[in-house]
Amino acid sequence: MLEPDGARERRRNLVRATELFHAYLRRMETLEDDSLFPPDLIQDYHDLLDQDEEEQEAATGTYSGRGRRTEGQARESKMKRHKMKQEAQQDVKRLQALRERSARFSGSEGFDDEDSLDRSAVLAGLKAWAVEALEELYSAPLELQMLDMHIERQDRQRLEGGLPTDHVTGERDERRKRELSGKSLELTHITQNGTTGALQFRKEELQSQVFRPGWNQPTMTLQELGDREVADARAREESQKVSEAEALHQPRRYDQLVRDGMEDNADLADASAALDRKWDQFKDENPRGSGNKMKDVGDRNF
């Protein structure tokens, strides 16, 4: 639980941090180095900027209607960033270990390129920090929204209770308990929309579920279930008949045509003859064993 002034201080620090993260990523983008700021990260950063711009336009009523990534695309991008972050952190640890080893064996053959190791370690750290900054920018709006709600609730409680938020006592808590006595217990589920990032709230009353059985209750009678199963079976039977009728008039090998008793159909006979000619031509062009590229390899004495 944040202190009365802690939420405001946290919000100021978070806003300042997001400004610094944006400045860092803009600087990384100006370097135009794919090894430091890969194209996937650049695309994710631009998507984040577009999302922020759309939210501002929606708030002012000037939404331009640009497309937005789906939840699946957002989830896939987050997984890629997580993997990229792990790889960058592993590179930093590996290069730091090489630097420490080079320092211990300074002057020995093979460990005299300390400047190159230092440069590689710094570049790996820059990439890792870029991924970290982008992750923080994606999660910052949710925390800002929760902080705003917390600050608003504190201000409302201060006005209702007549007490300053920095002198919270047990009197207000007792009054709150008395107000809630006799009411059903409510549970609030807070989730985040993966596309818009907005918070979603769903309240659930637990007291109304006390005497409900733990297993699922039937939603239809046995007669209704039987009627549904019969209707589904008849629909499948009709669909199968239609499929068989369509397949009966499809071109196939001539021997299959004779077996089905359709050799008198001139159109099917011509189409079947064309299929037979294509099959014979394929067999002539690809004789049996022609795909065995290892037939002349090995000792012929065995």
N, C-alpha and C positions, 0 to 999 in steps of 0.2 A: 504494500500500500504506500503510495507516494505521500509525502508531506504536503500541506496546503500550498506552499510556495514551490515545492519540488517539481510539480507538474509543469508549471510555467517555466521554470529554469530548464527543465529537460526539453521542453518545446523550443526554447530559444537556442539551445545547443544543437538540437536536431536540425533546425532550419539552417543554422550556420554550417553544420557539417554537410548538408546537401549542397549548399552553395560551393563549398570547397571541393566536393566530389565532382560536381559539374565542371568546375574550373580545371581540375586535374584531367578529366576525360577529354575536354576540349583541347587541352595542351597535348595530350597523347595523340589525338587525331591529327593535329597539325604536323606531327613528325612524319606521318605517311610511311610508317614502318609496320608491315604485316606481322613481323615477329613479336612486336611489342603490343600492338592493338590489332588483332586479327579481324578480317572482314565480318565474321559472325558476331563478334562483340560490337563492332561499329553498327551493324544492322540492328542489334538489340538496343543499343543506345539511341539510335534514331527512332525506333519504335516507341521507346519510353518518352522521348521528346514529343512525338506526335500524340501520344496518349495524354500527356500533360496539356498540350495545346487544345486537344479536343475537349477535355474537361473544362478548361477556361472558356472555350467558345460555348459549351453547353450552359455554363453558369451565366453567361452574358446574353444567351439567346441567339448567337451567331454561328451555330454549329454548321460546318461545311459538308458533313456527311461522308467523310473519308472512311475507307475500310479499316477494320480493326482485326487483329489476330484472334483466332479461335482459342478456346481453352486448351485444345490439344497442341496447337503450335506454341502457345505460351509455356505449357508444361515441357515440351521437347526442348525449347530454348533454355529453360531453367536447368534441365538435366545436362545440357551441353556446357553451360557455364560452370556447373558444379564439377564436372569432369575436368574442364580446363583449369579450374582453380586448384584442384588436387594435383594435376600434372605440374603446374607452375610452382606450387609449394614443394613438391618433391624435387624439382630442379634446383630450387633455392637451397634446400637441405643438402643435396648432393654437391653443389658447388661450394657451399660453406665447409663441408667435410674435406673437399679437395684443397681448399685454401688453408685449413688447419694442418693438413698433412704436408702441404708445401712449406708452411712455416717451420714445421719440425725438421724437415729435410732440406732446409734452405742451403743452396750451394751444391747439392747432389745433382747428378745427371738426371734430366727428365722432370725436375721440379723447380726450374728457374724462370718460368713464365708466370709470375705472380700477377703482373698487370693484366694479362689476358683473363686469368681466373677472376680477378676483382671486377673487371668489366662485365664478364658473363654473369656473375652473381648479381650485379646491380641491375642488368637488363632483365634477368629473370624476376627479380623483386619488383621492378616496375610493372611487368606483365601481371604478376600476382596481385599487386595493389589495384591495377585497373579492373580486374575481375571482381575483387572485393568491393571496390567503389560502386560498380554497376549493381552488384547484389544489394548493397545498402540503399541505393537509390530506388530499387524496385520495392523494398520493404518499408522505406520511410513513409510513404503516404498512409499506409495502414496504421503505423504507430502515431502519426500526427492526428489522424482521425480519432483514435482512441484517447489521445491526450486532450483533444478539444472536448470530447464528451466528458472526460473526467473533470476538466476545469469548469465546464458548464454545470455539471452536477454539483460541484462544490459551491459555486456561486448561488445556485438555487437553494441549496441547503442553508447557506448563510442567510439568505433573505427570509426563508421560512422560519428558521430557528431563532433569528435575531442575535446570533452569536458570530463573531468573526471567525474565519476559517483557521486562523492561527491559534485559537484558544478552544479547541474541541474538548468537550467534557462528556461524561457519561450520561448526562441528563437527556441529551438529544437521542442517544442510543436507546435509552429506556422508553422514551416517548415513541420512538419508531417501533420498538417491540410491541408496545400496547396497541399501536395502530394495526399491526400485522396479525395480532392475535385473533383467532377465529377464521382467518382466511386460509384458503388452500395453498399448499406449498407450490411455488412456481419456479421453473428451471428455464433459464434463458440460454439458447444456443446461439453463439456468434460465429458466423462463417464469413469468408471473403469470396466475392465473385472473382474467378480467375481471369476474366476478360476486362472488366471495368475496374476491379480493385475495390469496389464499394463493399461496405459491411452489410451483412444480412442478419436479421434478428428473428428468432422464432421462440415464442414462449410456450411452455408446456406445463400444464397443471398436473402435479403428481397425485394429488388426493383423489382425483376422478378415476385414476387407474388402479386404486388399491385393491378392489374386489374383482378385477378383470383377470380371467385365467391366463396362465403363462403360455398356453399354446394357441395357435391360430384357430379362430372360430370359422365354421362353414359359411360360405357366402352364397350358396345355392342349394336347392334340394336335390335328392338323388334323381328325381324325375327330370329336372332341368339339366343335370349333368348327362343323363342318358340321351336326352334329345340332342344335346350339343354333340356328343360323340357320334350319334347316328348321322347327323347332318354333315359332320366332318368326313365320315367314311364315305358317304354318298358323293360328296364333292371330290374326294380323292379318286373315286372310281370313275366319275365323269372325266376328270382331268387325264387319267390314264388312258381311257378310251380315245380321247381326242389325240393324245400323243401317239398312240399306236396307229391311228388312222393316218396321221401326218407322216409317220415313219414308213408306212406301207407304200406311199407314193414317192419316196425318196430314191434317187439312183443308188445302185449297189452292184456288187459283183454279179455276173450273169448266172453263175451256179446258185447264188442265193435267190436270184429272181425266179429261177426255175423251181427251186424248193418252195417258194411262196406261191407258185402258180400264177405269176404275173408276166410270163414270157410273151403272152399275146398282146400286151400293151406296147404299141410301137414306140412311143416316146420313151418309156422306161427302158425298152430294149436298146434303143440307140444310145441313151445315156449310159447304160451298163456296158455296152461295147466300148464306149470311149474310156470308161474307167478301166476296163481290162487292158486296153491298149496302153494307157498310161502306166499301169502296173507292170506290164511286160517290158515296156521301155525302161522303167526304173530298174528292173532286175537285170536287163542287159547292160545298163550303164554301171551298175553296182553288183557285180557277181559275188557269190558267197565267198567270204574270206578276204575280200578286198580291203576291208577296214583293219585287218590285222597287220599293223606296221612292224611287229616284232618277229615276223615269221622267218626272216633270214638271219636272226641274231642267235648266237650260241654255237656250241660245238656240234657239228653235224655227225660226229661219231657216236653220239648218244641219242 
